[in-house]
Amino acid sequence: MSEQHTGDPAEEPQVVVRDRRRIDPETGQVRAEGEVPAGTHAPSTPEAGPDAVVEGIVEPEVDPTAALKVQLDERTADLQRLQAEYANYRKRVDRDREQVLTSAKAAVVTDLLPVLDDVERAAAHGDLTGAFKAVAEKLTNSLQKTGLEPFGHEGEPFDPSVHEAVQHNTSPEVSGPTVTGVLRRGYRFGDRVVRAALVAVTDAEPAPAAAEEN
């Protein structure tokens, strides 16, 4: 089909041909709709974007064994991290449980210290005999097995962190602050001092020459 346009006589006529036939004139076969006739070029398409797949380019194959190994390494690292966190959690729980148990034992032992004081005074006066002596020894041994340890003895160096001085004397027979009398025994439970010892302290007496200079 052709269309002829007439206009200015000086102008040559222009013929516009639109081929709408579905039969290819060269092959005689029916063309599919949208098929480009032979010898013509397909209309240009917009420039392909960065994500477009270009025909003819073959993507490199991924080794499935290597991919599985990477996943296995990642899962192994996650498992090791979880095991370390769980181990730290167990240690923290065990430490807290031990502290609570120690505090409970120390509280019970502290309430029994006056009983131990009475037993010690009775033994000093010779009143602890017979069945009472046997019961007192069992009580003392049981408390010591739980971790109770007495301290505060004559002749040991004075330590203000565990001794409470209630008397003070001087003597040339000692070279430094020394416990020379125990008024009340002190006790510690493990690393914790549950009661300081009341003691008499004797310090070294200054030499006569130093005393005259002073």
C-alpha positions as CSV (number, residue, x, y, z in Angstrom):
1,M,0.0,0.0,0.0
2,S,1.4,3.4,-0.9
3,E,0.4,6.9,-0.2
4,Q,1.2,9.8,-2.5
5,H,1.3,13.4,-1.3
6,T,1.0,16.3,-3.7
7,G,2.0,19.8,-2.8
8,D,4.2,22.3,-4.4
9,P,4.7,21.5,-8.1
10,A,8.4,22.2,-7.7
11,E,8.7,19.6,-5.1
12,E,9.2,16.0,-6.0
13,P,6.5,13.7,-4.7
14,Q,7.6,11.5,-1.7
15,V,6.4,8.0,-1.4
16,V,6.0,6.4,2.0
17,V,5.7,2.6,2.0
18,R,4.3,0.8,5.1
19,D,4.6,-3.0,4.8
20,R,1.8,-4.4,6.9
21,R,1.7,-7.8,5.1
22,R,2.0,-10.8,7.2
23,I,3.4,-12.9,4.3
24,D,7.1,-12.5,3.7
25,P,7.4,-11.6,0.1
26,E,10.8,-13.3,-0.2
27,T,10.0,-16.6,1.4
28,G,6.3,-16.7,0.9
29,Q,5.8,-17.8,4.5
30,V,3.5,-16.2,7.1
31,R,5.4,-13.9,9.5
32,A,4.7,-13.9,13.2
33,E,3.4,-10.7,14.6
34,G,6.2,-8.3,15.4
35,E,8.8,-10.3,13.3
36,V,11.2,-8.2,11.4
37,P,11.3,-8.9,7.7
38,A,14.5,-10.4,6.2
39,G,17.1,-7.9,5.3
40,T,16.0,-5.3,7.8
41,H,17.4,-4.5,11.2
42,A,15.6,-4.8,14.5
43,P,14.8,-1.5,16.2
44,S,17.5,-0.4,18.6
45,T,16.8,-1.1,22.3
46,P,17.7,1.1,25.2
47,E,21.1,0.6,26.7
48,A,21.3,-2.4,29.0
49,G,21.6,-1.6,32.7
50,P,24.3,-2.9,35.1
51,D,22.1,-5.8,36.0
52,A,21.2,-6.9,32.5
53,V,22.2,-10.3,31.4
54,V,24.3,-10.2,28.3
55,E,23.8,-13.1,26.0
56,G,27.0,-15.0,25.2
57,I,28.7,-14.4,28.5
58,V,29.0,-17.6,30.6
59,E,29.0,-17.1,34.4
60,P,31.9,-18.9,36.2
61,E,30.7,-22.1,37.9
62,V,30.9,-22.2,41.7
63,D,32.5,-25.2,43.3
64,P,29.8,-26.7,45.6
65,T,32.5,-28.3,47.8
66,A,34.1,-25.0,48.5
67,A,30.8,-23.3,49.2
68,L,29.9,-26.1,51.7
69,K,33.3,-25.8,53.4
70,V,32.8,-22.0,53.9
71,Q,29.4,-22.7,55.4
72,L,30.9,-25.4,57.6
73,D,33.6,-23.1,58.8
74,E,31.1,-20.4,59.7
75,R,28.9,-22.8,61.6
76,T,31.9,-24.2,63.5
77,A,33.0,-20.7,64.5
78,D,29.5,-19.9,65.7
79,L,29.4,-23.1,67.7
80,Q,32.8,-22.4,69.3
81,R,31.7,-18.9,70.3
82,L,28.5,-20.3,71.9
83,Q,30.5,-22.9,73.8
84,A,32.8,-20.3,75.1
85,E,29.9,-18.1,76.2
86,Y,28.2,-21.0,77.9
87,A,31.5,-22.0,79.7
88,N,31.9,-18.4,81.0
89,Y,28.2,-18.4,82.1
90,R,28.7,-21.7,84.0
91,K,31.8,-20.3,85.8
92,R,30.0,-17.2,86.8
93,V,27.0,-19.1,88.1
94,D,29.3,-21.5,90.1
95,R,31.2,-18.6,91.5
96,D,28.0,-16.8,92.6
97,R,26.6,-20.0,94.1
98,E,29.8,-20.6,96.0
99,Q,29.7,-17.0,97.4
100,V,26.1,-17.4,98.5
101,L,26.9,-20.7,100.2
102,T,30.0,-19.2,101.9
103,S,28.0,-16.3,103.2
104,A,25.2,-18.5,104.5
105,K,27.8,-20.7,106.4
106,A,29.6,-17.6,107.8
107,A,26.2,-16.3,109.1
108,V,25.5,-19.5,110.9
109,V,29.0,-19.7,112.3
110,T,28.9,-16.1,113.5
111,D,25.8,-16.9,115.6
112,L,27.7,-19.8,117.3
113,L,30.8,-17.7,118.2
114,P,29.4,-16.8,121.7
115,V,29.0,-20.5,122.4
116,L,32.6,-21.1,121.5
117,D,33.6,-18.2,123.8
118,D,31.7,-19.9,126.7
119,V,33.4,-23.2,126.0
120,E,36.8,-21.6,125.9
121,R,36.2,-19.8,129.2
122,A,34.9,-23.0,130.9
123,A,38.0,-24.9,129.7
124,A,40.3,-22.2,131.1
125,H,38.7,-22.4,134.5
126,G,38.7,-26.2,134.5
127,D,34.9,-26.5,134.4
128,L,34.8,-28.4,131.1
129,T,34.8,-32.0,132.1
130,G,33.0,-35.3,131.4
131,A,30.2,-35.3,128.8
132,F,30.2,-31.5,128.4
133,K,33.8,-31.7,127.3
134,A,33.0,-34.3,124.7
135,V,30.1,-32.3,123.3
136,A,32.3,-29.1,123.2
137,E,35.0,-30.9,121.3
138,K,32.6,-32.3,118.8
139,L,31.1,-28.8,118.3
140,T,34.5,-27.2,117.8
141,N,35.7,-29.9,115.4
142,S,32.5,-29.7,113.3
143,L,32.9,-25.9,113.0
144,Q,36.5,-26.2,112.0
145,K,35.7,-28.7,109.3
146,T,33.3,-26.2,107.7
147,G,36.2,-23.7,107.4
148,L,36.2,-21.9,110.7
149,E,39.7,-21.0,111.9
150,P,40.6,-19.3,115.2
151,F,43.4,-16.8,115.5
152,G,44.8,-14.5,118.0
153,H,47.5,-16.1,120.1
154,E,50.1,-14.7,122.4
155,G,53.5,-14.0,120.8
156,E,52.2,-13.4,117.2
157,P,52.9,-10.1,115.6
158,F,50.2,-7.5,115.9
159,D,48.2,-7.1,112.7
160,P,45.6,-4.2,112.8
161,S,43.6,-5.8,110.0
162,V,42.7,-8.8,112.2
163,H,43.6,-7.6,115.7
164,E,41.8,-5.0,117.8
165,A,44.1,-3.6,120.5
166,V,42.4,-2.8,123.8
167,Q,45.6,-2.6,125.9
168,H,49.0,-1.2,125.1
169,N,52.4,-1.6,126.9
170,T,56.1,-1.3,126.2
171,S,58.8,-3.7,126.9
172,P,62.5,-4.1,125.9
173,E,61.9,-7.8,125.4
174,V,60.0,-7.4,122.1
175,S,61.4,-5.9,118.9
176,G,58.0,-4.6,117.5
177,P,54.3,-4.6,118.2
178,T,53.5,-8.1,119.6
179,V,50.3,-9.7,120.9
180,T,51.0,-10.4,124.6
181,G,47.4,-11.1,125.8
182,V,44.2,-12.4,124.2
183,L,41.0,-11.1,125.7
184,R,38.7,-12.6,123.0
185,R,39.6,-15.1,120.3
186,G,39.2,-14.0,116.7
187,Y,37.8,-16.2,113.9
188,R,38.0,-16.2,110.1
189,F,35.9,-18.3,107.7
190,G,37.9,-19.0,104.6
191,D,39.4,-15.7,103.5
192,R,36.8,-13.7,105.4
193,V,37.4,-12.4,108.9
194,V,34.1,-12.9,110.8
195,R,35.4,-11.4,114.1
196,A,38.5,-9.6,115.0
197,A,40.5,-10.7,118.1
198,L,40.6,-8.4,121.1
199,V,44.3,-8.3,122.2
200,A,46.8,-6.6,124.5
201,V,49.7,-5.2,122.5
202,T,53.3,-4.7,123.8
203,D,55.6,-2.4,121.8
204,A,59.4,-2.2,121.9
205,E,60.7,0.1,124.7
206,P,63.1,2.8,123.4
207,A,66.7,2.5,124.3
208,P,68.0,4.7,127.2
209,A,70.2,6.8,124.9
210,A,67.4,7.5,122.6
211,A,65.1,8.4,125.5
212,E,67.6,10.9,126.9
213,E,67.9,12.6,123.4
214,N,64.1,12.8,123.2
